[in-house]
Amino acid sequence: MSVATVKIQDLGKDPQLGYHKYQFGGFKFERDMYFVRVTWPKGTQTIEVDRFLRAMVRDIGWGFFYGWIFFDDVFGTQNHYGTVDLFAGTYSKAHRDAGVDFLETFNSADVREAFETICKNWINEGYDPLRAPMETGSPLGPKTKEADGPLIRGFNPARRMMGLPGDTAPRSDSSGHPINRAFSDLTFDKPDIEAEPGFEDQVYAFNLYDHIARSDVTWNPSFTSITRACICCVTSEEHMLPVIHGNDRNEWFIQLTDEIHWNIQDKNTGSPRGRIVMKSGDVCAMPADIRHQGFSPRRSMLMVLENGTPGLQDRYAKGELEPFPITASRW
Ligand SMILES: [Fe+2]
């Protein structure tokens, strides 16, 4: 499915602060020293600039991910895999009851271009929204010099098993990235590799913990393996997930180190449904009908597994599949 092309419009520069304002469809975006204001025909939402930018660069980098990305309880995106909804208040009962909710559907490529335009203009040198807050500068204040370099860490596809001749995605342990301060107490043994004669250039192994420990970003995949529809990614997490994720399918978490505290809400209303504290070794299946946000008090490692089967979201939305991977009656 596609919709009419909509391009982001530059509404000019704030003469005092230097940031540009933008219009994209029915939405207006502007920022000041501390806050972003998102305005739609029936309302306005104010979001802290740090939270907004950390959410927006991830929404771009994840390709709008599966389901819903809430920047806060009001504004966000829903991925329809070709088109993307921008919504305000659509999943907030109070906004819907007051009749001030708003939703508009765009082509994914147009949203990506719009979000990249906004981020490029609003991110100053010295601030990297993909890093943990303690490892980057501040996004506050007037515009200084635009950050250069990649706005998002793009995916670097491996042509072969990482570490083998011809591999184009360097392992972190040979990339020059240091072990993050939070993992300095871990030991990183190298695996023993015993290849049969003649197979030395076809067999390799590396320590995954060593790889994740060198990640310079948080809440962003360090490593992803995709086998048909089976998607597995590992990440290092610190501070809070900068978005609230609304699932359109089940999602599995395996806590590899430390702990993450998850707040879980009803996807449509935002009402609290539960709280989970995942400690090292815990496994959890997040249902298909919730939104959730994680809080990692210190840097931790998380493995996330997704089922990327096309059309799965429709089967859950129609109730054809239960929102849980296994129910007790089937045991
Ligand atoms: Fe999720």
Residues whose N, C-alpha, C, O or C-beta is under 5 A from the ligand:
A	BS01	LIG	H245 N247 E251
